[in-house]
Amino acid sequence: MGDTPASGNTKSYYDCLDCPAYCCSVYERVQVTTRDVRRLAKHFGVTEDVATAKYTKMYEKDRVLRRKADPVFGQACQFLNPETRGCMIYHARPAVCRQYPDTKRCAYYDLLTFERQQQGDPKALPLVKITFRNGTR
């Protein structure tokens, strides 16, 4: 367990290294800013236009990261390594990813830990889908 980036030295009650990258999979729309696109372009050594076309798409009025098939959750961020479950562009990841999670607890990590203890299986993987109603995200 470590410190959360947004809260300085506040103790967190999760360890992202023990998680199968739930947040990279469940959130279908990871919004990217112009600065994020610049960071991606620099990381890959391409122009901002190329980075925009290759790594993002429009969803309604928002520019978001593209997704790809994922063997665990069905779909995930295109930059999620399916074997290691780690981010392949960690140092170039979008701001929203840098800030997440910004709380002391992660609900999925709590569920993951609980189910693994209940099942007596350190590899148990509860599959959960977040559904929004009334047009909210």
C-alpha positions as a printed Julia matrix, in Angstrom:
137×3 Matrix{Float64}:
   0.0     0.0     0.0
   1.29    3.39   -0.81
   0.61    7.07   -0.96
  -2.01    8.46   -3.28
  -0.65   11.09   -5.66
  -3.38   13.62   -5.04
  -3.27   13.38   -1.27
   0.44   13.69   -0.59
   1.5    11.52    2.32
  -1.97   10.24    3.21
  -1.96    6.46    3.6
  -4.0     4.64    0.99
  -5.73    1.32    1.48
  -5.06   -0.22   -1.92
  -2.14   -1.42   -4.0
  -2.56   -0.92   -7.74
   0.14   -3.52   -8.41
  -2.19   -6.21   -6.96
  -5.09   -5.15   -9.17
  -5.86   -6.44  -12.7
  -6.19   -2.81  -13.94
  -9.9    -2.56  -13.34
  -9.9     1.23  -13.8
  -8.21    0.86  -17.22
 -11.01   -1.45  -18.29
 -14.27   -0.33  -16.74
 -14.12    3.34  -17.7
 -15.15    3.37  -21.34
 -14.38    7.04  -21.89
 -10.99    8.27  -20.67
 -11.01   11.94  -21.59
  -7.81   13.46  -22.96
  -6.83   17.1   -23.1
  -4.72   18.96  -25.65
  -1.82   18.67  -23.2
  -2.36   14.89  -23.0
  -2.22   14.64  -26.79
   1.03   16.63  -26.79
   2.45   14.25  -24.19
   1.45   11.22  -26.29
   2.93   12.78  -29.43
   6.23   13.42  -27.68
   6.27    9.92  -26.15
   5.77    8.24  -29.53
   7.81   10.75  -31.54
   4.92   11.72  -33.8
   3.04   14.93  -34.54
   0.05   15.96  -32.47
  -2.19   15.33  -35.49
  -0.89   11.77  -35.79
  -1.27   11.17  -32.04
  -4.81   12.54  -32.14
  -5.81   10.32  -35.05
  -4.04    7.17  -33.87
  -4.67    7.18  -30.11
  -7.89    9.12  -29.59
 -11.41    9.45  -30.93
 -14.4    11.69  -30.34
 -17.22   10.59  -28.06
 -20.01   13.15  -28.27
 -18.13   16.38  -27.45
 -15.19   14.76  -25.65
 -11.88   13.52  -27.01
 -11.17   10.12  -25.44
  -8.55    7.37  -25.64
  -9.2     4.51  -28.01
  -9.85    1.06  -26.55
  -9.01   -2.48  -27.59
 -10.09   -6.04  -26.85
  -9.06   -7.28  -23.41
  -8.85  -10.93  -22.33
  -9.97  -10.18  -18.75
 -12.68   -7.5   -18.96
 -13.61   -7.61  -22.68
 -12.45   -4.06  -23.48
  -9.68   -1.88  -22.04
  -7.5     1.11  -22.72
  -5.34    0.52  -25.79
  -2.26    1.16  -23.64
  -2.95   -1.58  -21.09
  -0.49   -4.45  -21.38
  -2.73   -7.56  -21.31
  -0.03   -9.79  -19.78
   1.37   -7.55  -17.03
  -1.85   -5.51  -16.57
   0.38   -2.42  -16.41
   0.29    0.82  -18.34
   2.56    0.79  -21.38
   2.71    4.61  -21.44
   2.89    5.22  -17.69
   5.05    8.36  -17.93
   2.93    9.71  -20.83
  -0.5     8.74  -19.47
  -3.33   11.29  -19.49
  -3.9    13.65  -16.56
  -7.09   11.86  -15.51
  -5.11    8.62  -15.14
  -2.4    10.42  -13.16
  -5.01   11.67  -10.69
  -6.95    8.41  -10.27
  -7.79    7.31   -7.69
  -7.69   10.43   -5.57
  -9.14    8.84   -2.46
  -7.76    6.72    0.36
  -9.79    3.73   -0.77
 -10.54    2.03   -4.06
 -13.91    0.26   -4.11
 -12.78   -2.37   -6.61
  -9.62   -3.12   -4.61
 -11.77   -3.54   -1.48
 -14.03   -5.97   -3.37
 -11.03   -7.78   -4.88
  -9.4    -8.24   -1.46
 -12.67   -9.32    0.16
 -13.47  -11.9    -2.53
  -9.96  -13.32   -2.54
 -10.15  -13.78    1.24
 -13.67  -15.26    1.07
 -12.76  -17.66   -1.73
  -9.39  -18.57   -0.21
  -7.93  -17.88   -3.65
  -5.32  -15.13   -4.1
  -6.03  -15.14   -7.85
  -9.86  -14.81   -7.66
 -11.12  -12.07   -9.95
 -14.59  -10.64   -9.35
 -15.98   -9.15  -12.55
 -18.0    -6.0   -12.01
 -19.56   -3.56  -14.46
 -20.4     0.01  -13.53
 -23.66    1.18  -15.06
 -24.79    4.81  -15.09
 -28.43    5.83  -15.27
 -30.21    9.02  -16.32
 -27.49    9.96  -18.79
 -24.9    10.69  -16.09
 -21.37    9.47  -16.42
